[in-house]
Each structure stands twice: as structure tokens, then as C-alpha cells.
Amino acid sequence: MSRNSALSATPDPAADQREAPPAALRAIVLVGMPGAGKSAIGRRLALRLGLPFRDADAEIEAAAGLPISDIFTRYGEPHFRDGERRVIARLLAGPPVVLATGGGAFQDPRTRAAIRAAGALSVWLRVPLPTLLRRVAGREHRPLFRDADPREVLERLMAARHPNFAEADLAVDCSDEPPEVTTRRVMEAIAGHREPDRLGVELGGRGYDILVGAGLLARAGALLAPILPARRVAIVTDAAVAPLHLPALQAGLAAAGIAVIATHAIPPGEASKSFARAGAAVEAILAAGADRRTAVVALGGGVVGDLAGFAAAIALRGLPFIQVPTTLLAQVDSSVGGKTGVNLALGKNLVGAFHQPRLVLADTDTLATLPPRELRAGWAEVAKHGLIAGERLWAWCEAEGPRAVAGDRAALATAVLESCRLKASVVAADEREESEEGGRALLNLGHTFGHALEAETGYGGELLHGEAVAIGLGLAAALSLRLGHGSQETPGRVMEHLRSVGLPARLADLPRRFSTEALIGRMRKDKKARDGRMRFVLLRDAGGCFTTGDVPEATVRDLLREEGCTG
């Protein structure tokens, strides 16, 4: 899927198989240990791509009029690294090139940032120690190896540098094969590389990116390292998600030298969003030695994200926070926007904090492990976004929803990307839901009814959040029509779509019967209520949503009774 993908009623399921854009459209930067073959491979790669080849060390020597060994001796390494960074930035500021860098260049965070800022594709040539030892033989004149044992030098350098090399966009394993073979493998890796889609949540100095794509857990360390205050994290997950995705996340973090100081798993399900569970998470994080530079990583669905984010918000008065959502519901909705919290017996999300993540890492491969019921429940939030966004996204939902809940990867990826695009723009405009008439409050479409239903079922799994929201969408559409808003077709269209994806659309679709008085009481205590008066998000049509507190209680009662509620 392209970075600026457009919605289509018929997304191409073979999109992932298309050829990548020509590599000549961007610079290629080769990084790796001394002896990795960056210059030899770079020259061959440049010839194949029709690009100029540049060697950073040669450019530095030409600019300084001195060999690198003399620059080190006369001015020291800090001076050399500063000049190296400026030379690399200059070379990447021009037309695309293939650039071979010195072995230590990628260790400077400013140089890594300059390479990223230039839009270059960084490629790590990863070579095993025995091969490197053979290749560096005879390099005793180089500063690194002068009067030293090459094995000891390389082992020390590998331990220090590999975590930073792991931040490269690509890693290609190399051996003693001929350079032509390695060059071909690098070409294949470049051709097969897919950048994740990147969306920005614009909140000034607290803004962050949402990354959407496949295989991101394996690259988690490389993607997180540039934005972490320190390479130390504590992971909060749940007992169902951990066996499926925790090993991949841990391996991805370890590759970039990010230490996991604690892993805390909670029982799955909405019932875990409690003060007690949040307190236990904070205790585990702090007992492991977390300080204010230690990030909390939420690996899981909406429950994990809300609870881990709340724990991060209150531990040491605020720890950095990363969202790694693994459910459709979390990827399209709850992971974005910084709302965190726990439930009370009185209702859902009545205690919490706004605590924005540093990054949202939505690996769409994790959706393949979801039970069908969970996938369907997540779709309710996608449908909600379609109704808020307008006819284009809503019509796409109607056309592609059945394919998405059946597991179609292209449809799911589009759903995540477009939902995040909508939510990012809404959150940026109204971060703390301060607008009474629109803004972020519109994202509560279906939630006044839905939260009341969840609270009545006791968060025990009888009714999933997405299922409750689906019923809430149907009820909101029906209530809107009763109050004279929208066309006669809108409620039927909403309910028909929800049922087409296997979701309940009305209270009558559930085996349980609810009390009218009990639901009204829950809605009066909803966090959106004002002075005991219920507030609803209503809709005239797709794209025509609005908030109001001017809804006669009698009308709500009549609707609930017609839906089969007692009392």
C-alpha cells in the first residue's frame, strides 16, 4: 500500500506483491563494520542502479587534505565524527547516490538522524566475525587496529555498534560469497523493502507518529530507538497476547540493544481495567528499577493500552509510553489519542488521564492471530469512523467490511490506515475533547449507549466493547431519526452493514434483556453527561454527526422499550 493510498471500493489484494518504486528515486547508504565490503558492494550497486558512487572516507580525506589516520591523530575522534556527519549530509543533500560510510559513521545519532532526514535508504551489511577477521588482515595502519588484536577490536566494536546498525532500514547478511552475489542479494532486499505508512499526530512538541505496516514487531527496536529517552523499557501485555507476539517484540527490541527490564502480563478482558490491576502494573515496573527515562510499552488490545498508558501516566508522575496495538479495535481507535484509564463499578473509563504515546506501532500481521469474534468487534470502530468521516469512507466500509472481517489483508490495512488518518486529524484539532459541539466528542458516536451496555454486563466478556458500540451505533441512528434528523434510510443502512459483518445491530439481537431504568441510570453517569443530563452523538447521515444534550429522556426511554428493554 502506498504512503498516500486512496480508498477504493475494490482494494487490490495483490498490492503487497507489486514492485517497489525504483531504487534510483532515493539515495542508498551502506553501513556496517570495517571489512563489511561497503565500498566493493557500493560500486557494483551504483553501476546496477545507474547512480553515482561516493565513499564517505574518501570524500573526507579529499576535503581535509589528510588521511583519516592523520585526522584522528591530530584532531581526535570527536572532530573527525563531526566532519564526517557534515560530509554525509552534504552528499545526501544532492541528487541520489550510493554512499559507502565508514564503520563508525552510523554510531553518531546525529548522523543517523541526518540520513533519515535526507530520505535515504540505509542498508546494513551484516557480516560474521570470522569473515571480518579475514577481510581486515593487513589493515594494521588503520587507527582502529594499530597495535591491537583485530579479534578483540572487532568483538568490542560489534558489541557496541550492532545495536545502532540495527536502526538501518534493511539488514542483509553477507558471507564469503563473491561481491556480485552479495550485490544481487542487496538489490533483491531493496526491491522487496516496504516502508510502513507513517501518519503524524500534530500536537506541537508532544506530537508523534503512527506507523502502519506488516512485520513491524521484528523492527521494533530500530523504529523505537530514535524516539526513546533511553534504551530501557518495561512491557505490559496480557496472558493471551504474550505467547503470540511477545517473543517477536523482545527479539526486535534486543536487536537494537533495548533492554526489557520487566514484563508484566494481566488477565485478558475488560475486567482487568481496574485500579488494582493498574497498581500492580506500576509496582512491577518500579520494582524492576524503572526511572523517568524508562518507557512503558503496551503490547495488546485496547484494555492493555488503556491500562498500561494509565500506569505510565501515574508512575513517577509520568513515564514515556509506546503503543503496540495487536487488535483491530486498538489499531484503528484506542491506541491513538492518549486517552488512558480504568473502569469503576459506576461506569467505564471514569478514572484516567490524557497521556500521549511517543509512537504507535501498528503491525497489521498481528491481526491474523485474532479470533473471528474479536476481529468483528474491532470493525465496529471502523464503521463508526466511516459514519463520522463521510460518504466516501462509509461506502467503502459497506463494500469491503465483509472481506475485512474475513481476514483480507489489504482491506484490513486500508481500514487501519484510514481510521488512524481520521483520528489523528480529530485529536490534533481537539486533543482533550474540550469542544462541546463537535471535535473529538464526535468519536463517541454509539458510545453513550455502548458504555451503558458494557457496564450492565459487568465487563465479564458477555459483550465485547466493539459489540456494544455496534448496538450503540444502531441505537444512535434510530434515536436520530426519532428526533427528526437524517433520512429514513440511514438507520436501516447502518444496521444492515453491521449485520453484514456479523455484528449485533439492535438490542433485540442479544439473548439478554436489559432494564430501561438501569441503562438510563448508567447513561446519566457517563463521563460525557453534563449536570446529570445525558449527551449523545447523533447523525443526519454519513459525515453529518453532531453532539447534543437536548434529547428528551422520554424519547430515549421509548426507544429502549421498543428495543425490548423492561420497565
Secondary structure as UniProt FT lines:
FT   TURN            3..4
FT   TURN            13..14
FT   HELIX           15..17
FT   HELIX           23..25
FT   STRAND          28..31
FT   TURN            34..35
FT   HELIX           38..49
FT   STRAND          53..55
FT   HELIX           56..64
FT   HELIX           68..75
FT   HELIX           77..93
FT   STRAND          98..100
FT   TURN            103..104
FT   HELIX           105..107
FT   HELIX           109..117
FT   TURN            118..119
FT   STRAND          121..126
FT   HELIX           129..136
FT   TURN            137..138
FT   TURN            140..141
FT   TURN            143..147
FT   HELIX           150..165
FT   TURN            166..167
FT   STRAND          170..173
FT   HELIX           179..192
FT   STRAND          197..201
FT   HELIX           204..206
FT   STRAND          208..213
FT   HELIX           217..219
FT   HELIX           220..224
FT   HELIX           225..227
FT   STRAND          232..238
FT   TURN            239..241
FT   HELIX           242..255
FT   TURN            256..257
FT   STRAND          259..266
FT   HELIX           270..272
FT   HELIX           275..287
FT   TURN            288..289
FT   TURN            292..293
FT   STRAND          295..300
FT   HELIX           302..314
FT   HELIX           315..317
FT   STRAND          321..325
FT   HELIX           328..329
FT   HELIX           330..334
FT   STRAND          339..344
FT   TURN            345..346
FT   STRAND          347..354
FT   STRAND          359..363
FT   HELIX           364..369
FT   HELIX           372..389
FT   HELIX           391..405
FT   TURN            406..407
FT   HELIX           409..429
FT   TURN            431..432
FT   HELIX           439..444
FT   TURN            445..446
FT   HELIX           447..457
FT   TURN            458..459
FT   HELIX           465..482
FT   TURN            483..484
FT   HELIX           489..500
FT   TURN            501..502
FT   HELIX           507..509
FT   HELIX           516..524
FT   TURN            527..528
FT   TURN            531..532
FT   STRAND          536..539
FT   TURN            542..543
FT   STRAND          545..548
FT   HELIX           553..562
FT   TURN            563..564
//
